[in-house]
Amino acid sequence: MNVQGSKGGAAYINDIVLGDKEVRAKVLAPLPNLGIWYYVAPFKNLVFMAKLDWFSLLICGYSGRLWNVSLGVNYQILNKLGIGLNYRFLTLLTK
């Protein structure tokens, strides 16, 4: 996550500007999520998968949650060629 912010202001006496200053800050932070993934390969070229991921964040009284649910099947046709069919459900809850 890349968070940026700034704060600025000026000081005045009798309409004379004594100083105008702006301070900026930038933070780059990795944000972990919780997830459970399950893969099963009943045959050499066929894989079924299920994934469940959850992410939650609270900043300055604002909160949100992100849920990701995914189901899929993948088939390897050749050594470096495969096809897949996946369904993904995303939901975002905010307050």
Stockholm file with secondary structure:
# STOCKHOLM 1.0

chainA/1-95         MNVQGSKGGAAYINDIVLGDKEVRAKVLAPLPNLGIWYYVAPFKNLVFMAKLDWFSLLICGYSGRLWNVSLGVNYQILNKLGIGLNYRFLTLLTK
#=GR chainA/1-95 SS CEEEEEEEEEEEETTEEEEEEEEEEEEECCCCCEEEEEEEEEETTEEEEEEEEEEEEEETTEEEEEEEEEEEEEEEEETTEEEEEEEEEEEEEEC
#=GC SS_cons        CEEEEEEEEEEEETTEEEEEEEEEEEEECCCCCEEEEEEEEEETTEEEEEEEEEEEEEETTEEEEEEEEEEEEEEEEETTEEEEEEEEEEEEEEC
//
